């Protein structure tokens, strides 16, 4: 059955390509008539962060920088460990693409941030539609892109250098990017970039949160060859991070643990420290990638890529007998990916046929003295896919089909010395269909995607404490793959002074996997831990976004954004955990006239309101109370100073949480024990040369 289906869509792809090729005699005449969007632009639109917002958010992590986009929230463990949530989904239901390479990391826990340095990325964007065919069947929530800017055709050395400071953590950062087109080899370009960020403890409005600092070091290098027929690119990325974990949640008995949750704040407050102490986590993620593109002619292209990735994660806890320096978890995930695709480009029709191979191996390093949180495992996956963009003015269509076949072999030893694990085989199809329509000032987009997600090894076999917080997860080896259908609709109206967009989605899951508390405890050497069990239910997640941009004058803009989302179990009607409450964002932006060498003088005032979470199931929470609604106000002032024709500087000054509000966020896993960040005054400097 699978072979026949595969053969059918390969033949379908070939027929489309041949028919489009036969129409080549009318290409030039029809190109003149086209005034709209070409078929080479995808129906799935990327939502990007504008330049000014990037200047304001410099020095923040990836999740914090893209939080401004519609449908995006942030899942936190404190304020120093964050991960994006798109339309209610995060972790392995999102795919991260870094320069065209899929990030392969240990993304199975809330306390694991994606290993991407947002400051070194030239462009940050997302796709909310589940484009499961092109990027992967598990892109159920969407795709996050961190892409480098193109290297300019400048034979003189050029680039950027910047620094930033944050008052709340007394933290600082600095980066430099250098690039050049070589004179000796005209088709060859190079880029080298590095970034350092260091933060101490963060402060709430009333107290210091102990051991919440961060360290980040990253390095990026790229070589790019651009010829008439051949394009080739190699890059290397090295990301290293160290993050402290708040230890005030650790207690000696169950009664004390429950009292900490009820109190909702530390019983003892310690002075600010810049140093990071135990418990902490260290990660290093390396990517080596190479890809080539061969242009047979103006219609046909062939792409071939390979990347090698290694993710080394060490987690340290408070241990007895002066053994804190020995990690409790020490695991290395090694991944190799191969991919190839054949592309046909026509102004009315674009088609791609490709395959991907993923080979992953996770190995727990011996000598920790602790049972690993997940077993050693090998994961292999082979995929073949095809997708097509078709332009039939005023409509554009996208249709795609994908087939994945995967194997997992897991083997571990539990605390009793017994072997555990399993061998599992998975296979399924994914598909997508989208339509796009432009009519004068109106734009309509609708897409339906079907995808699936293989359970993480952690969800299947976990039997250990979540790092940094006393939660003990228990896996279920009988979990089935998640299967999901997502329907997304956009209606967009635009004219010279007003822009409004309504976006809605419905996400139906056949076997949604999530962790919930059992309201039982496991006594560990470090104290009691609440037991969480993974369960699986049919579920429905749906939401609505309203975005309005109003150009009051040429220099004065107002933006309003409302995001509402809800998730339920289909049969019991119980509310799902970890779904954001109602969120409202407002932004006023005013650009003043140039003053001498100062230009792009802009003032921005932002407001965020999050409602109190009322639609929740108390059985799925550690506390019967959710955080109160809160208002946050931010301010930023940006200017560009022109030094000469070659050099200029961007200067950004501002404050977050201006009124120093004491608040908690529902999506912060540490909300049971501490509050979120208080006022932060920042300054960002960037020199362009």
C-alpha positions as CSV (number, residue, x, y, z in Angstrom):
1,X,0.0,0.0,0.0
2,X,2.7,2.4,1.0
3,X,4.8,1.6,-2.1
4,X,1.8,2.2,-4.4
5,X,1.0,5.5,-2.7
6,X,4.6,6.6,-3.0
7,X,4.8,5.7,-6.7
8,X,1.5,7.6,-7.3
9,X,2.7,10.9,-5.9
10,X,6.1,10.7,-7.6
11,X,4.3,10.1,-10.9
12,X,2.0,13.0,-10.2
13,X,4.9,15.3,-9.6
14,X,6.6,14.2,-12.8
15,X,3.4,14.8,-14.9
16,X,3.0,18.3,-13.4
17,X,6.6,19.2,-14.2
18,X,6.4,17.9,-17.8
19,X,3.2,19.8,-18.5
20,X,4.7,23.0,-17.2
21,X,7.8,22.5,-19.3
22,X,5.8,22.0,-22.4
23,X,4.3,25.4,-21.9
24,X,7.7,27.1,-22.1
25,X,7.0,28.8,-25.5
26,X,4.7,31.3,-23.8
27,X,6.9,32.1,-20.9
28,X,8.1,35.6,-21.9
29,X,4.7,36.9,-22.9
30,X,3.0,35.6,-19.8
31,X,5.7,37.0,-17.5
32,X,4.9,40.5,-18.8
33,X,1.3,40.1,-17.8
34,X,2.0,39.0,-14.2
35,X,1.8,41.8,-11.7
36,X,1.1,39.8,-8.5
37,X,3.1,37.4,-6.5
38,X,5.1,34.8,-8.3
39,X,4.6,31.1,-7.6
40,X,8.1,31.0,-6.2
41,X,6.8,32.7,-3.0
42,X,5.2,30.2,-0.7
43,X,1.6,30.3,0.3
44,X,2.9,29.8,3.8
45,X,3.9,33.3,4.9
46,X,6.7,34.0,7.3
47,X,5.9,36.3,10.1
48,X,9.0,38.4,10.8
49,X,10.2,40.7,13.6
50,X,10.9,44.2,12.3
51,X,14.3,45.9,12.5
52,X,13.5,48.2,15.4
53,X,12.1,45.4,17.5
54,X,15.4,43.5,16.9
55,X,17.3,46.5,18.2
56,X,15.2,46.7,21.3
57,X,15.4,43.0,22.1
58,X,19.1,42.6,21.5
59,X,20.7,40.4,24.3
60,X,17.6,38.4,24.9
61,X,17.1,34.8,24.1
62,X,15.3,33.4,21.1
63,X,11.9,32.9,22.8
64,X,11.9,36.4,24.3
65,X,12.8,38.0,21.0
66,X,9.9,36.3,19.0
67,X,7.3,36.7,21.8
68,X,6.0,39.8,20.1
69,X,4.7,37.8,17.1
70,X,1.0,36.8,17.0
71,X,0.3,33.3,18.5
72,X,3.7,33.2,20.3
73,X,4.0,32.7,24.0
74,X,7.0,31.7,26.2
75,X,7.3,28.7,28.4
76,X,9.7,29.5,31.2
77,X,11.6,27.8,34.0
78,X,12.4,31.0,36.0
79,X,13.4,33.7,33.5
80,X,16.8,32.3,32.4
81,X,15.4,29.1,30.7
82,X,12.8,29.7,28.0
83,X,11.3,28.1,25.0
84,X,8.8,29.4,22.4
85,X,5.2,28.2,22.4
86,X,3.3,28.7,19.1
87,X,-0.5,28.2,19.1
88,X,-0.3,26.4,22.4
89,X,2.4,23.9,21.2
90,X,6.1,23.8,22.1
91,X,9.1,21.4,22.4
92,X,9.2,18.7,19.7
93,X,6.0,19.9,18.2
94,X,8.0,22.8,16.8
95,X,10.8,22.6,14.3
96,X,13.8,25.0,14.5
97,X,15.6,25.8,11.3
98,X,19.0,27.4,11.5
99,X,20.3,28.5,8.1
100,X,18.3,25.7,6.5
101,X,19.4,23.1,9.0
102,X,17.0,21.4,11.4
103,X,18.1,21.7,15.0
104,X,18.5,18.3,16.6
105,X,18.7,18.8,20.4
106,X,17.5,17.4,23.8
107,X,14.1,19.2,23.5
108,X,12.1,16.9,25.7
109,X,11.9,18.9,29.0
110,X,10.5,22.3,29.9
111,X,13.9,23.2,31.3
112,X,15.7,22.8,27.9
113,X,16.0,25.9,25.8
114,X,16.7,25.7,22.1
115,X,20.4,26.1,21.4
116,X,20.1,29.1,19.0
117,X,21.8,32.4,19.6
118,X,19.2,34.9,18.5
119,X,21.7,37.8,18.4
120,X,23.9,36.1,15.7
121,X,20.9,35.5,13.5
122,X,20.2,38.1,10.9
123,X,16.5,37.4,10.6
124,X,14.0,35.8,13.0
125,X,10.6,34.6,11.8
126,X,8.0,31.9,12.2
127,X,5.4,30.0,10.1
128,X,2.3,29.2,12.1
129,X,0.7,27.0,9.6
130,X,1.7,23.4,10.1
131,X,3.9,22.9,7.0
132,X,4.5,19.3,7.9
133,X,5.5,18.1,4.4
134,X,8.5,20.4,3.8
135,X,10.0,20.6,7.2
136,X,8.9,17.5,9.0
137,X,5.8,15.7,10.1
138,X,6.1,17.0,13.7
139,X,5.9,20.7,12.7
140,X,2.5,20.6,14.3
141,X,2.8,24.0,16.0
142,X,4.9,25.7,13.3
143,X,8.5,26.4,12.3
144,X,10.9,28.9,13.9
145,X,13.6,30.3,11.6
146,X,16.9,31.8,12.6
147,X,18.6,32.8,9.4
148,X,21.9,34.6,8.6
149,X,21.8,37.8,6.5
150,X,23.2,37.4,3.0
151,X,26.8,38.4,2.7
152,X,27.0,41.5,0.5
153,X,29.1,41.8,-2.6
154,X,31.7,44.0,-0.9
155,X,35.4,43.3,-1.2
156,X,36.2,45.6,1.7
157,X,35.9,44.1,5.2
158,X,32.5,44.9,6.7
159,X,30.3,43.9,9.5
160,X,28.8,44.8,12.9
161,X,29.9,45.0,16.5
162,X,27.7,45.5,19.5
163,X,27.3,45.5,23.2
164,X,24.4,45.6,25.7
165,X,23.8,46.0,29.4
166,X,20.8,45.0,31.6
167,X,20.3,46.6,35.0
168,X,18.1,43.8,36.5
169,X,20.7,41.1,36.2
170,X,23.7,43.5,36.0
171,X,24.4,41.5,32.9
172,X,26.3,42.4,29.8
173,X,26.9,41.1,26.3
174,X,28.9,41.8,23.2
175,X,29.2,40.5,19.7
176,X,31.1,41.0,16.5
177,X,30.3,39.9,12.9
178,X,32.9,40.2,10.1
179,X,32.3,39.3,6.4
180,X,33.8,39.9,3.0
181,X,33.8,39.0,-0.6
182,X,37.2,37.9,-1.7
183,X,39.0,39.7,-4.5
184,X,41.3,36.8,-5.3
185,X,38.4,34.4,-5.7
186,X,35.4,36.6,-6.8
187,X,32.8,34.0,-6.3
188,X,33.8,33.2,-2.7
189,X,32.5,35.0,0.4
190,X,33.2,34.4,4.1
191,X,31.6,35.3,7.4
192,X,32.8,35.0,11.0
193,X,30.7,35.9,14.1
194,X,30.9,35.5,17.9
195,X,28.8,36.5,20.8
196,X,29.2,36.5,24.6
197,X,26.4,37.1,27.2
198,X,26.7,37.0,31.0
199,X,23.9,37.6,33.5
200,X,23.7,37.3,37.2
201,X,20.7,36.7,39.4
202,X,17.5,38.3,38.3
203,X,15.5,40.6,40.6
204,X,11.7,40.5,41.1
205,X,10.1,43.8,42.2
206,X,10.7,42.8,45.9
207,X,13.5,40.3,46.2
208,X,16.5,38.6,44.5
209,X,16.1,35.1,43.0
210,X,19.1,33.1,43.9
211,X,21.2,31.2,41.4
212,X,19.4,32.4,38.3
213,X,22.3,33.6,36.2
214,X,23.2,32.7,32.7
215,X,26.3,32.4,30.5
216,X,26.4,32.1,26.7
217,X,29.2,31.8,24.2
218,X,28.7,31.2,20.6
219,X,30.7,31.1,17.4
220,X,29.6,31.0,13.8
221,X,31.7,30.7,10.6
222,X,30.6,30.4,7.0
223,X,32.1,30.0,3.5
224,X,29.9,30.7,0.5
225,X,30.6,30.0,-3.2
226,X,28.2,31.5,-5.7
227,X,28.8,30.5,-9.3
228,X,26.7,30.5,-12.5
229,X,25.8,26.9,-12.2
230,X,27.0,25.9,-8.7
231,X,26.3,27.3,-5.3
232,X,28.0,25.8,-2.3
233,X,27.9,26.7,1.4
234,X,29.6,25.3,4.5
235,X,29.1,26.6,8.0
236,X,30.0,25.7,11.6
237,X,28.2,26.8,14.7
238,X,29.3,26.3,18.3
239,X,26.8,27.2,21.0
240,X,27.7,26.8,24.7
241,X,25.4,27.8,27.6
242,X,25.5,27.6,31.4
243,X,22.3,28.3,33.4
244,X,21.7,28.3,37.1
245,X,18.7,26.7,38.6
246,X,16.8,28.2,41.5
247,X,17.0,25.8,44.5
248,X,14.5,27.3,46.9
249,X,11.9,24.8,45.9
250,X,13.9,21.9,47.4
251,X,12.5,20.8,50.8
252,X,13.0,18.1,53.4
253,X,9.4,16.7,53.6
254,X,6.1,16.8,51.8
255,X,4.4,19.2,54.2
256,X,7.2,21.8,53.7
257,X,7.0,21.3,50.0
258,X,3.2,22.0,49.9
259,X,3.8,25.0,52.2
260,X,6.3,26.5,49.8
261,X,3.7,26.2,47.0
262,X,1.1,27.8,49.2
263,X,3.4,30.6,50.2
264,X,4.4,31.3,46.5
265,X,7.7,33.0,47.3
266,X,11.0,32.2,49.0
267,X,11.1,31.7,52.7
268,X,14.7,33.0,52.7
269,X,16.2,35.6,50.4
270,X,19.9,35.7,49.6
271,X,21.9,38.7,48.3
272,X,22.6,39.2,44.6
273,X,25.3,37.1,43.0
274,X,26.8,37.3,39.6
275,X,28.3,33.8,40.0
276,X,26.4,30.6,39.1
277,X,26.4,27.9,41.7
278,X,25.0,24.4,41.9
279,X,22.4,23.3,40.8
280,X,23.1,24.2,37.2
281,X,23.0,22.9,33.7
282,X,25.6,23.1,30.9
283,X,24.9,22.5,27.2
284,X,27.1,22.6,24.1
285,X,25.6,22.2,20.7
286,X,27.8,22.0,17.6
287,X,26.6,22.0,14.0
288,X,28.8,21.3,10.9
289,X,26.8,21.7,7.7
290,X,27.5,21.6,4.0
291,X,25.2,22.0,1.0
292,X,25.4,22.5,-2.7
293,X,22.9,23.6,-5.3
294,X,23.4,22.8,-9.0
295,X,21.5,24.7,-11.6
296,X,20.9,22.6,-14.7
297,X,19.1,25.5,-16.3
298,X,16.7,28.3,-15.3
299,X,14.0,25.7,-14.6
300,X,15.7,22.9,-12.8
301,X,17.8,22.8,-9.6
302,X,19.3,20.0,-7.6
303,X,20.0,20.4,-3.8
304,X,22.2,18.2,-1.7
305,X,23.0,18.7,2.0
306,X,24.6,17.0,4.9
307,X,25.0,18.1,8.5
308,X,26.5,16.7,11.7
309,X,25.3,17.8,15.1
310,X,26.4,17.0,18.6
311,X,24.5,18.0,21.7
312,X,26.2,17.5,25.0
313,X,24.1,18.2,28.1
314,X,25.3,18.1,31.7
315,X,23.0,18.7,34.6
316,X,24.3,19.2,38.1
317,X,22.4,19.0,41.4
318,X,22.9,19.6,45.1
319,X,24.5,16.3,46.2
320,X,25.9,14.9,49.4
321,X,29.6,14.2,50.2
322,X,30.9,17.2,48.2
323,X,30.0,15.5,44.9
324,X,28.2,18.5,43.4
325,X,30.8,18.7,40.6
326,X,29.7,15.3,39.3
327,X,26.7,15.7,36.9
328,X,23.6,13.8,37.7
329,X,22.8,13.7,34.0
330,X,25.5,13.5,31.3
331,X,24.2,12.7,27.9
332,X,25.5,13.1,24.3
333,X,23.1,13.2,21.4
334,X,24.8,12.7,18.0
335,X,22.9,13.3,14.8
336,X,23.6,13.0,11.1
337,X,21.2,14.3,8.5
338,X,21.2,13.8,4.8
339,X,18.8,15.6,2.4
340,X,18.4,16.0,-1.3
341,X,15.7,17.6,-3.5
342,X,15.0,18.3,-7.1
343,X,13.3,21.6,-7.9
344,X,11.4,22.7,-10.9
345,X,10.6,26.4,-11.2
346,X,8.0,28.0,-13.5
347,X,6.3,31.3,-13.0
348,X,3.0,29.5,-12.7
349,X,4.2,26.3,-11.1
350,X,7.0,25.3,-8.7
351,X,7.6,21.7,-7.7
352,X,9.9,19.9,-5.3
353,X,10.6,16.2,-4.8
354,X,13.0,15.2,-2.1
355,X,14.2,12.8,0.6
356,X,15.7,13.1,4.0
357,X,17.5,10.7,6.3
358,X,18.0,11.3,10.0
359,X,20.3,9.2,12.2
360,X,20.3,9.9,15.9
361,X,22.1,8.3,18.8
362,X,21.8,9.3,22.5
363,X,24.4,7.9,24.9
364,X,24.4,8.4,28.7
365,X,28.0,8.9,30.0
366,X,28.8,6.6,32.8
367,X,30.0,7.7,36.3
368,X,27.2,10.0,37.3
369,X,26.1,7.7,40.2
370,X,22.4,8.4,39.2
371,X,20.0,6.4,37.0
372,X,19.7,8.4,33.7
373,X,16.4,10.2,33.1
374,X,16.1,8.4,29.8
375,X,17.8,5.3,28.3
376,X,20.4,5.1,25.6
377,X,18.6,5.0,22.2
378,X,19.2,4.9,18.5
379,X,16.7,6.6,16.2
380,X,16.6,6.3,12.4
381,X,14.2,7.9,10.0
382,X,13.9,8.0,6.2
383,X,11.5,10.4,4.5
384,X,10.4,11.2,1.0
385,X,8.2,14.2,0.2
386,X,6.8,16.3,-2.6
387,X,5.1,19.7,-2.6
388,X,3.9,22.1,-5.3
389,X,3.1,25.8,-5.6
390,X,0.6,26.6,-8.3
391,X,-0.4,30.1,-9.5
392,X,-3.8,30.5,-11.1
393,X,-4.4,34.2,-10.8
394,X,-5.8,35.5,-8.5
395,X,-5.4,32.2,-6.6
396,X,-2.2,30.5,-5.3
397,X,-2.3,26.9,-4.2
398,X,0.1,24.6,-2.3
399,X,-0.3,20.9,-2.0
400,X,2.1,18.4,-0.5
401,X,2.5,14.8,0.6
402,X,5.2,13.2,2.8
403,X,6.0,9.7,4.0
404,X,8.1,8.9,7.0
405,X,9.4,5.6,8.3
406,X,11.3,5.5,11.6
407,X,12.8,3.0,14.0
408,X,13.7,3.5,17.7
409,X,15.8,1.1,19.7
410,X,16.1,2.1,23.4
411,X,17.9,0.3,26.2
412,X,18.6,1.4,29.8
413,X,19.2,0.1,33.3
414,X,16.9,1.2,36.1
415,X,17.8,1.9,39.7
416,X,17.3,-1.8,40.6
417,X,19.8,-2.9,37.9
418,X,17.2,-4.3,35.6
419,X,17.2,-3.6,31.8
420,X,14.4,-1.7,30.3
421,X,13.5,-0.2,26.9
422,X,11.9,-1.3,23.7
423,X,12.2,-1.5,19.9
424,X,9.6,0.4,18.1
425,X,8.7,0.9,14.4
426,X,6.7,3.9,13.1
427,X,5.5,5.0,9.7
428,X,2.8,7.4,8.4
429,X,1.9,9.9,5.8
430,X,1.6,13.7,6.3
431,X,-0.1,16.1,3.9
432,X,-0.9,19.7,3.4
433,X,-3.2,21.8,1.3
434,X,-3.3,25.6,1.2
435,X,-4.9,28.4,-0.9
436,X,-4.1,32.0,-1.1
437,X,-6.2,34.8,-2.6
438,X,-5.4,38.5,-3.2
439,X,-8.3,40.8,-4.2
440,X,-7.4,44.5,-4.3
441,X,-6.8,45.5,-0.6
442,X,-8.0,42.1,0.7
443,X,-5.9,39.0,1.3
444,X,-7.3,35.6,2.2
445,X,-5.3,32.4,3.2
446,X,-6.5,29.0,4.4
447,X,-4.5,25.9,5.0
448,X,-5.2,22.4,6.2
449,X,-2.3,20.2,7.4
450,X,-2.1,16.6,8.7
451,X,1.0,15.6,10.7
452,X,2.1,13.2,13.3
453,X,4.8,13.1,16.1
454,X,6.6,10.1,17.4
455,X,6.7,10.1,21.2
456,X,10.0,11.3,22.7
457,X,12.1,8.7,24.4
458,X,11.6,10.7,27.6
459,X,7.8,10.4,27.3
460,X,8.1,6.7,26.8
461,X,10.7,5.7,29.3
462,X,11.3,8.6,31.8
463,X,11.8,7.7,35.4
464,X,13.6,10.7,37.0
465,X,13.4,14.2,38.4
466,X,13.0,17.3,36.2
467,X,16.2,19.3,36.6
468,X,15.9,22.4,38.8
469,X,12.4,21.7,40.2
470,X,11.1,18.9,42.4
471,X,9.0,17.2,39.8
472,X,9.5,13.5,39.1
473,X,8.3,12.3,35.6
474,X,7.2,8.8,34.9
475,X,6.9,7.7,31.2
476,X,4.6,5.3,29.5
477,X,6.1,2.9,27.0
478,X,2.7,2.2,25.4
479,X,2.2,5.8,24.2
480,X,1.1,5.9,20.5
481,X,2.3,8.6,18.0
482,X,0.3,11.8,18.1
483,X,-1.8,12.4,15.0
484,X,-3.1,15.9,14.4
485,X,-5.0,18.0,11.8
486,X,-4.6,21.8,11.9
487,X,-6.8,24.2,10.0
488,X,-5.6,27.8,9.8
489,X,-7.4,30.8,8.3
490,X,-6.2,34.4,7.8
491,X,-8.2,37.4,6.6
492,X,-6.1,40.5,6.0
493,X,-7.2,44.0,4.9
494,X,-4.6,46.7,4.0
495,X,-4.5,50.2,2.8
496,X,-2.1,53.2,3.1
497,X,-3.2,54.1,6.6
498,X,-4.9,51.0,8.2
499,X,-4.0,47.3,8.4
500,X,-6.0,44.7,10.1
501,X,-5.7,40.9,10.3
502,X,-7.8,38.1,11.8
503,X,-6.2,34.7,12.2
504,X,-7.9,31.6,13.6
505,X,-6.9,28.0,13.9
506,X,-8.4,24.7,15.0
507,X,-6.0,21.9,16.0
508,X,-7.5,18.4,16.5
509,X,-5.3,15.7,18.1
510,X,-6.1,12.1,18.0
511,X,-3.6,11.1,20.7
512,X,-2.3,14.3,22.4
513,X,0.5,13.6,24.9
514,X,1.0,15.7,28.0
515,X,2.2,15.4,31.6
516,X,-0.1,15.9,34.6
517,X,0.5,15.6,38.4
518,X,-0.7,12.4,40.2
519,X,-0.8,14.3,43.5
520,X,1.6,11.8,44.9
521,X,5.2,12.2,45.9
522,X,8.5,10.4,45.6
523,X,11.0,10.7,48.3
524,X,14.5,11.4,46.9
525,X,17.8,12.1,48.6
526,X,17.3,15.8,47.8
527,X,13.7,15.8,49.3
528,X,10.2,15.0,48.0
529,X,9.3,15.4,44.4
530,X,5.8,15.7,42.9
531,X,5.1,12.7,40.5
532,X,3.9,13.7,37.0
533,X,2.6,11.0,34.6
534,X,2.4,11.3,30.9
535,X,-1.1,10.6,29.5
536,X,-2.7,10.5,26.1
537,X,-6.1,11.8,25.1
538,X,-8.0,13.1,22.0
539,X,-7.8,16.9,22.4
540,X,-8.8,20.1,20.7
541,X,-6.8,23.3,20.7
542,X,-8.2,26.4,19.0
543,X,-7.5,30.1,19.0
544,X,-8.0,33.5,17.5
545,X,-5.7,36.5,16.9
546,X,-6.7,40.0,16.0
547,X,-4.0,42.4,14.8
548,X,-4.5,46.1,13.9
549,X,-1.9,48.6,12.6
550,X,-2.9,52.2,12.3
551,X,-0.7,54.7,10.6
552,X,-2.2,57.9,12.2
553,X,0.4,60.0,10.5
554,X,3.5,59.3,8.5
555,X,5.5,59.3,11.7
556,X,3.0,58.0,14.3
557,X,1.8,54.4,14.4
558,X,-0.5,52.4,16.8
559,X,-0.6,48.6,16.9
560,X,-3.0,46.5,18.9
561,X,-2.9,42.7,19.2
562,X,-5.3,40.3,20.9
563,X,-4.5,36.6,21.3
564,X,-7.0,34.1,22.7
565,X,-6.4,30.3,22.9
566,X,-8.1,27.4,24.6
567,X,-7.5,23.7,24.8
568,X,-9.7,20.8,25.9
569,X,-9.8,17.1,26.2
570,X,-12.5,16.1,23.7
571,X,-14.3,13.4,25.7
572,X,-14.1,14.7,29.2
573,X,-14.2,18.4,28.3
574,X,-11.4,19.0,30.8
575,X,-9.1,21.9,30.1
576,X,-5.6,21.1,29.0
577,X,-2.7,22.4,31.1
578,X,-0.1,24.9,29.9
579,X,-2.4,26.9,27.6
580,X,-1.8,30.6,27.8
581,X,-4.6,32.9,29.1
582,X,-6.0,35.8,27.1
583,X,-3.2,38.2,26.0
584,X,-3.5,41.8,24.8
585,X,-0.5,43.8,23.4
586,X,-0.5,47.5,22.5
587,X,2.3,49.5,21.0
588,X,2.7,53.2,20.2
589,X,5.6,54.2,17.9
590,X,6.6,57.8,17.0
591,X,9.5,58.7,14.7
592,X,10.9,62.2,15.2
593,X,12.6,64.3,12.5
594,X,16.3,63.9,11.9
595,X,18.5,66.0,14.1
596,X,22.0,66.7,12.8
597,X,23.7,63.3,12.4
598,X,21.0,61.6,14.4
599,X,18.4,59.9,12.3
600,X,15.7,57.2,12.7
601,X,14.9,58.8,16.0
602,X,12.1,56.6,17.4
603,X,10.2,56.4,20.6
604,X,8.2,53.2,21.4
605,X,5.8,52.6,24.3
606,X,4.5,49.0,24.8
607,X,1.8,47.5,27.0
608,X,1.1,43.9,27.8
609,X,-1.9,42.6,29.6
610,X,-2.4,38.9,30.5
611,X,-5.7,37.8,32.1
612,X,-6.0,35.5,35.0
613,X,-6.2,31.9,33.9
614,X,-9.8,30.7,34.8
615,X,-10.4,27.9,32.3
616,X,-8.2,25.3,33.9
617,X,-8.5,21.9,35.6
618,X,-7.2,22.0,39.2
619,X,-6.3,18.3,39.0
620,X,-3.7,19.2,36.4
621,X,-2.0,21.8,38.5
622,X,0.2,21.7,41.6
623,X,-1.9,24.6,43.0
624,X,-5.6,25.4,43.0
625,X,-4.7,29.1,42.3
626,X,-3.5,30.6,39.1
627,X,-1.6,33.9,38.9
628,X,-3.6,37.2,38.9
629,X,-4.0,39.3,35.8
630,X,-1.2,41.8,35.3
631,X,-0.2,44.9,33.2
632,X,3.4,45.5,32.0
633,X,4.6,48.7,30.4
634,X,7.9,49.1,28.5
635,X,9.6,52.0,26.9
636,X,12.4,52.3,24.3
637,X,14.2,55.1,22.5
638,X,16.2,54.4,19.4
639,X,18.4,56.5,17.2
640,X,21.1,56.0,14.5
641,X,24.2,58.2,14.5
642,X,25.9,58.6,11.2
643,X,29.7,58.8,11.8
644,X,30.6,59.0,8.1
645,X,29.6,57.3,4.8
646,X,31.0,54.0,5.9
647,X,30.3,53.9,9.7
648,X,27.2,54.5,11.7
649,X,25.9,53.5,15.2
650,X,22.5,52.3,16.4
651,X,21.8,53.4,20.0
652,X,18.8,51.9,21.9
653,X,17.9,52.8,25.5
654,X,14.8,51.7,27.4
655,X,13.1,50.1,30.3
656,X,11.0,46.9,30.8
657,X,8.4,46.6,33.5
658,X,8.7,50.4,34.1
659,X,6.5,50.4,37.2
660,X,8.3,47.4,38.8
661,X,5.3,45.3,39.1
662,X,5.4,42.1,41.2
663,X,3.7,39.5,39.1
664,X,3.6,35.8,38.0
665,X,3.1,34.3,34.6
666,X,1.0,31.2,34.2
667,X,3.4,29.6,31.7
668,X,6.4,30.0,34.1
669,X,7.0,26.6,35.7
670,X,8.6,28.3,38.7
671,X,5.5,30.4,39.4
672,X,4.7,28.0,42.3
673,X,7.8,29.3,44.1
674,X,9.0,32.7,42.8
675,X,7.8,35.8,40.9
676,X,8.8,37.0,37.5
677,X,11.4,39.7,36.7
678,X,11.1,43.3,38.0
679,X,12.2,46.5,36.3
680,X,15.0,46.3,33.9
681,X,16.8,49.3,32.3
682,X,18.8,48.4,29.3
683,X,21.1,50.0,26.7
684,X,22.1,48.5,23.4
685,X,24.9,49.8,21.2
686,X,25.7,48.5,17.7
687,X,28.3,49.8,15.2
688,X,27.8,49.1,11.5
689,X,30.8,49.3,9.2
